[in-house]
């Protein structure tokens, strides 16, 4: 090989080496990152139709450790740690009273029902004791309740009049009509052919069978709508394409053929808006890693099932409370393992943050979180939006000021 050819090869190798090093440096330090992969929205929705949880307000640390040193505590919820007050210990079955500000509750310890006003003053609703009450369903005014007992006995008690009515023992899963004059229940006979969704007057009289349940009683959720159009939901709709997709059938008082709700997952839990125009529900599916995910959909008879929208909030509908038809407060666990929507116990013990959702604009803001952290269960909001009531993991009744 000639000296001239050797020089040419050496120069070529040097140039290639320089180009290789330069290319490596470019990709390592100077090349701009490509666009981030688009997040998958809930099935059936455009990406813009899902609102994700916002961060905490400006200057407030993300609420992952409520009560931690350095977090200021506010008397009124302003997006951060908020002062809470314990009203009573070990209660259940809370509901807003007729005045829209006080809260009614049951104490298993003594079998009595009580009312607490916004100042924390507690009075008995009645001197009548109801020991070992198992399930309690209130009417919307908080003046009467259906009380179920472990031995199968069922009664309606009117706290305003003091009158008590006995209901059949084979009735279960009760709810009241919007004005409290009627009740709906599952009538569970021994024979599947004698199992019905029944409607009766609130004293148990004039009962009539409305919807046959057969062997599907466990697939029916009793839920009387505020507009009196629907008395329950059934998970017996037509088979849908897609894994875990279901059609939920609204059950009408007069066997109306309402449009079914198409939901993207399992464990459907509904909650009506005060007017019945909207249905809030949670569902657990593959897109949410089987964590509960909140959705809203139209609930009026003429538009039933329309305008479905995912809220992007991972919690259960029973951790939410409507303050009005367009304002919703929801308690959201700060951490939640996959599969919690199918096995709720997995999410127990997490600190929770309360979010405010505007259902007109779908804007989500952080309302606040309890100063000492912990779970937020069975939330209720006063009609003026000033007080937030809830029970903690020990069943203590707590209150937090929203304004």
URPEDA-V432546 format. One record per residue. N is the residue number from 1. SS is DSSP state (alpha for helix, beta for strand, coil for the rest). BURIAL is 1 if it has 9 or more other ideal C-beta (glycine too) atoms within 8 Angstrom, else 0. D_CENTER is the distance of its C-alpha to the mean C-alpha in whole Angstrom. Layout:
N	SS	BURIAL	D_CENTER
N	SS	BURIAL	D_CENTER
This chain:
1	coil	0	83
2	coil	0	84
3	alpha	0	83
4	alpha	0	82
5	alpha	0	80
6	alpha	1	78
7	alpha	0	78
8	alpha	0	76
9	alpha	0	73
10	alpha	0	73
11	alpha	0	72
12	alpha	0	70
13	alpha	0	68
14	alpha	0	67
15	alpha	0	66
16	alpha	0	63
17	alpha	0	62
18	alpha	0	62
19	alpha	0	60
20	alpha	0	58
21	alpha	0	57
22	alpha	0	56
23	alpha	0	54
24	alpha	0	52
25	alpha	1	52
26	alpha	1	50
27	alpha	0	47
28	alpha	0	47
29	alpha	0	47
30	alpha	0	47
31	coil	0	45
32	coil	0	42
33	coil	0	39
34	coil	0	38
35	coil	0	34
36	coil	0	31
37	coil	0	30
38	coil	0	27
39	coil	0	24
40	coil	0	22
41	coil	1	20
42	coil	1	17
43	coil	0	20
44	coil	0	21
45	coil	1	20
46	coil	0	23
47	alpha	0	22
48	alpha	0	22
49	alpha	1	19
50	coil	1	17
51	coil	0	16
52	coil	0	16
53	coil	0	15
54	coil	0	18
55	coil	0	20
56	coil	1	21
57	coil	1	23
58	coil	0	27
59	coil	0	29
60	coil	1	26
61	coil	0	25
62	coil	0	22
63	coil	1	20
64	coil	0	21
65	coil	0	23
66	coil	1	22
67	coil	1	25
68	coil	0	27
69	coil	0	31
70	coil	0	31
71	coil	1	28
72	coil	0	28
73	coil	0	26
74	beta	1	26
75	coil	0	26
76	beta	0	23
77	coil	1	20
78	coil	0	22
79	coil	1	20
80	coil	1	21
81	beta	1	22
82	beta	1	22
83	coil	1	23
84	beta	1	22
85	beta	0	23
86	beta	0	23
87	beta	1	23
88	beta	1	24
89	coil	0	24
90	coil	1	22
91	coil	1	20
92	beta	1	17
93	beta	1	16
94	beta	1	16
95	beta	1	16
96	beta	1	17
97	coil	1	21
98	coil	0	23
99	coil	0	24
100	coil	0	21
101	coil	1	22
102	coil	1	22
103	beta	1	20
104	beta	1	21
105	beta	1	20
106	beta	1	22
107	beta	1	24
108	coil	1	25
109	coil	0	28
110	coil	0	30
111	coil	1	28
112	beta	1	28
113	beta	1	25
114	beta	1	25
115	beta	1	24
116	beta	1	24
117	coil	0	25
118	coil	1	24
119	coil	0	27
120	coil	1	26
121	coil	0	29
122	beta	0	28
123	beta	0	30
124	beta	0	30
125	coil	1	28
126	coil	1	31
127	coil	0	33
128	coil	0	33
129	coil	0	31
130	coil	1	29
131	coil	0	29
132	coil	0	27
133	beta	1	24
134	beta	0	22
135	beta	0	19
136	beta	1	19
137	beta	0	18
138	beta	1	18
139	coil	1	20
140	coil	1	18
141	coil	0	21
142	coil	1	21
143	coil	1	25
144	beta	1	24
145	beta	1	22
146	beta	1	23
147	beta	1	24
148	beta	1	24
149	beta	1	26
150	coil	0	27
151	coil	0	30
152	coil	0	29
153	coil	0	30
154	beta	1	27
155	beta	1	28
156	beta	1	27
157	beta	1	28
158	beta	1	28
159	coil	1	29
160	coil	0	30
161	coil	0	33
162	coil	0	33
163	coil	0	33
164	beta	1	32
165	beta	1	32
166	beta	0	32
167	beta	1	30
168	coil	0	31
169	coil	0	30
170	coil	0	29
171	beta	1	26
172	beta	1	23
173	beta	0	19
174	beta	1	19
175	beta	1	18
176	beta	1	20
177	coil	1	21
178	coil	1	20
179	coil	0	24
180	coil	1	24
181	coil	0	27
182	beta	1	26
183	beta	1	23
184	beta	1	22
185	beta	1	22
186	beta	1	23
187	beta	1	27
188	beta	1	28
189	coil	1	31
190	coil	0	33
191	coil	0	34
192	alpha	0	32
193	alpha	0	34
194	alpha	0	33
195	beta	1	29
196	beta	1	27
197	beta	1	25
198	beta	1	26
199	beta	1	26
200	beta	1	28
201	beta	1	29
202	coil	1	27
203	coil	0	31
204	coil	1	30
205	coil	0	33
206	coil	0	34
207	coil	0	31
208	beta	0	31
209	beta	1	30
210	beta	1	28
211	beta	1	26
212	beta	0	28
213	coil	1	26
214	coil	0	29
215	coil	0	28
216	coil	1	24
217	alpha	1	23
218	alpha	0	20
219	alpha	0	19
220	beta	1	18
221	beta	1	15
222	beta	1	16
223	coil	1	14
224	coil	1	17
225	coil	1	16
226	coil	1	18
227	coil	1	20
228	coil	1	22
229	coil	1	22
230	beta	1	19
231	beta	1	19
232	beta	1	17
233	beta	1	16
234	beta	1	18
235	coil	1	18
236	coil	0	22
237	coil	1	22
238	coil	0	25
239	coil	0	25
240	coil	1	24
241	coil	0	26
242	coil	0	24
243	coil	0	23
244	coil	1	20
245	beta	1	19
246	beta	1	19
247	beta	1	19
248	beta	1	17
249	beta	1	19
250	beta	1	19
251	beta	1	21
252	beta	1	23
253	coil	1	25
254	coil	0	28
255	coil	0	28
256	coil	0	27
257	coil	0	27
258	coil	1	23
259	coil	0	23
260	coil	1	20
261	beta	1	17
262	beta	1	18
263	beta	1	15
264	beta	1	16
265	coil	1	15
266	beta	1	14
267	beta	1	12
268	beta	1	10
269	beta	1	8
270	beta	1	8
271	beta	1	7
272	beta	1	11
273	coil	1	12
274	coil	0	15
275	coil	0	17
276	coil	1	16
277	coil	1	17
278	beta	1	14
279	beta	1	11
280	beta	1	7
281	beta	1	6
282	beta	1	6
283	beta	1	10
284	beta	1	12
285	coil	1	15
286	alpha	0	19
287	alpha	1	18
288	alpha	1	15
289	coil	0	17
290	coil	1	15
291	coil	1	12
292	beta	1	9
293	beta	1	9
294	beta	1	7
295	beta	1	9
296	beta	1	11
297	beta	1	14
298	beta	1	16
299	coil	1	16
300	coil	1	20
301	coil	0	22
302	coil	0	25
303	coil	0	22
304	coil	1	20
305	coil	1	18
306	coil	0	20
307	coil	0	19
308	coil	1	16
309	beta	1	15
310	beta	1	13
311	coil	1	11
312	coil	1	12
313	coil	1	9
314	coil	1	9
315	coil	1	6
316	coil	1	3
317	alpha	1	1
318	alpha	0	4
319	alpha	1	4
320	beta	1	5
321	beta	1	8
322	beta	1	10
323	coil	1	14
324	coil	0	15
325	coil	1	15
326	coil	0	15
327	beta	1	14
328	beta	1	10
329	beta	1	9
330	beta	1	7
331	beta	1	8
332	beta	1	9
333	beta	1	12
334	coil	1	15
335	coil	0	16
336	coil	1	15
337	coil	0	17
338	coil	0	17
339	coil	1	16
340	coil	1	13
341	coil	1	11
342	coil	0	14
343	coil	0	15
344	alpha	0	13
345	alpha	0	16
346	alpha	1	16
347	alpha	1	14
348	coil	0	15
349	coil	0	17
350	coil	1	16
351	coil	1	16
352	beta	1	13
353	beta	1	13
354	beta	1	12
355	beta	1	12
356	beta	1	13
357	beta	1	12
358	beta	1	15
359	coil	1	14
360	coil	0	18
361	coil	0	19
362	coil	1	16
363	coil	0	17
364	beta	1	15
365	beta	1	17
366	beta	1	16
367	beta	1	16
368	beta	1	17
369	beta	1	17
370	beta	1	18
371	coil	1	22
372	coil	0	22
373	coil	1	19
374	coil	1	17
375	coil	1	14
376	coil	1	11
377	beta	1	10
378	beta	0	9
379	beta	1	10
380	beta	1	12
381	beta	1	14
382	coil	1	17
383	coil	0	19
384	coil	0	21
385	coil	1	18
386	coil	1	20
387	beta	1	19
388	beta	1	15
389	beta	1	15
390	beta	1	13
391	beta	1	15
392	coil	1	16
393	coil	0	17
394	coil	0	20
395	coil	1	18
396	coil	1	20
397	beta	1	19
398	beta	1	19
399	beta	1	19
400	beta	1	19
401	beta	1	21
402	coil	1	19
403	coil	0	23
